Amino acid sequence: MAFSKCKNNYSEQRAQSNLTDMKHLQTIIPILIFVSISMDLIAQIDTEDKSLNYFNKTEAGVSFGIGSFNTDVYNGIQKKVRNDEIVVTIQTINGFRYMNRVGIGLSLGVELWQDGLFWPIYGYLSYDFKPADNTFFANVYLGYAPGYRKASSFYQEAKGGFAFSAGVGYRMKVTEKLKFMYEVFYKYQSLESSYYNYYVRNDSVIAKQRIDNRLSLNFAGFKIGIIFP
């Protein structure tokens, strides 16, 4: 009976948190669009060095949790929980490409998790396999993803931290000022969280201790995007 009541309370809290997530998204997405448009306007200013070209890449993707992570301890035995998070990502990257081969820039985005919301800020580095409009490429994102993940009946709440992503993909020319890309990638996300060390006797908790820890979550996913110019 007590478990059923706790489950209902969690469902209500999750529904309220989802409404909060949508309000955050309504605020964040216009900001990302504004940044993208502003950088495009700046890029219209010609530079003397024609080997250095401005670009904007806007992409959306979905990734799936892989592996598992440790959670609460019961009488010396630590439990594990499967990472079943599904993450939807929208981000924009603004930067410069040198000799149509090496790209460097800054990425801003938003990630909507099943149980959380994050705002990743990355430094971006890419390499094209050949200096052409249609080519395979590899890239790396390195930075920090502030935000939160809500608690559930299986684990405690968590705050965002260091994040890393690496992927390979293919870019193709659509028009003179527009390219299309798709990519497969791996993502690592560090979270600041905690777990409880429970001492149980006769199915009753007689003592518990909270322990702060750092979680390492892994994901695999797929992106599509557009690139200007």
Long-range contacts (C-beta under 8 A, 24 or more apart in sequence): 6-153, 7-153, 10-152, 10-153, 13-150, 14-115, 14-150, 17-150, 21-112, 21-117, 24-110, 24-117, 25-110, 25-112, 25-117, 28-110, 28-119, 29-90, 29-110, 32-90, 32-91, 32-92, 32-108, 32-109, 32-110, 35-92, 35-94, 35-108, 36-92, 36-94, 39-94, 40-228, 51-98, 51-99, 52-96, 52-97, 52-98, 53-96, 53-97, 53-100, 53-229, 54-94, 54-95, 54-96, 54-97, 54-229, 55-93, 55-94, 55-95, 55-96, 55-97, 55-103, 55-105, 55-227, 55-228, 55-229, 56-92, 56-93, 56-94, 56-227, 56-228, 57-92, 57-93, 57-105, 57-181, 57-225, 57-226, 57-227, 57-228, 58-91, 58-92, 58-93, 58-225, 58-226, 59-89, 59-90, 59-91, 59-92, 59-93, 59-181, 59-183, 59-223, 59-224, 59-225, 59-226, 60-88, 60-89, 60-90, 60-223, 60-224, 60-225, 61-88, 61-89, 61-183, 61-185, 61-221, 61-222, 61-223, 61-224, 62-86, 62-87, 62-88, 62-89, 62-221, 62-222, 63-87, 63-89, 63-185, 63-187, 63-219, 63-220, 63-221, 63-222, 64-219, 64-220, 64-221, 65-217, 65-218, 65-219, 66-218, 66-219, 66-220, 67-217, 67-218, 69-155, 69-215, 69-216, 69-217, 70-195, 70-213, 71-154, 71-155, 71-156, 71-195, 72-155, 72-195, 72-196, 72-197, 72-198, 73-195, 73-196, 73-197, 73-198, 74-198, 74-200, 75-198, 75-199, 75-200, 78-195, 81-154, 81-155, 83-217, 83-218, 83-219, 84-114, 85-113, 85-114, 85-115, 85-116, 85-217, 85-219, 86-113, 86-114, 87-111, 87-112, 87-113, 87-114, 87-187, 87-219, 87-221, 88-112, 89-120, 89-221, 89-223, 91-120, 91-122, 93-124, 95-124, 97-126, 99-131, 100-128, 100-131, 100-132, 101-127, 101-128, 101-131, 102-126, 102-127, 102-128, 103-127, 103-128, 103-139, 107-141, 107-143, 111-145, 111-147, 113-149, 115-149, 115-150, 115-152, 116-147, 116-148, 116-149, 116-150, 116-158, 117-147, 117-148, 118-145, 118-146, 118-147, 118-148, 118-160, 118-189, 119-145, 119-146, 119-147, 119-160, 120-144, 120-145, 120-163, 121-145, 121-146, 122-163, 122-165, 128-171, 133-171, 133-172, 133-173, 133-179, 134-170, 134-171, 134-172, 134-173, 135-170, 135-171, 136-168, 136-169, 136-170, 136-171, 137-168, 137-169, 137-170, 137-171, 137-181, 138-166, 138-167, 138-168, 139-166, 139-167, 139-169, 139-183, 140-164, 140-165, 140-166, 141-165, 141-166, 145-189, 149-191, 149-193, 155-193, 155-195, 156-193, 156-194, 156-195, 156-196, 157-193, 158-191, 158-192, 158-193, 158-215, 159-191, 159-192, 159-193, 160-189, 160-190, 160-191, 160-192, 161-189, 161-190, 161-191, 161-192, 161-214, 162-190, 163-187, 163-188, 163-189, 163-190, 164-188, 167-223, 169-223, 171-227, 176-229, 177-228, 177-229, 178-226, 178-227, 178-228, 178-229, 179-226, 179-227, 179-228, 179-229, 180-224, 180-225, 180-226, 180-227, 181-223, 181-224, 181-225, 181-226, 181-227, 182-222, 182-223, 182-224, 182-225, 183-222, 183-223, 183-224, 183-225, 184-220, 184-221, 184-222, 184-223, 185-220, 185-221, 185-222, 185-223, 186-218, 186-219, 186-220, 187-218, 187-219, 187-220, 187-221, 188-216, 188-217, 188-218, 188-219, 189-216, 189-217, 189-218, 189-219, 190-214, 190-215, 190-216, 190-217, 191-215, 191-216, 191-217
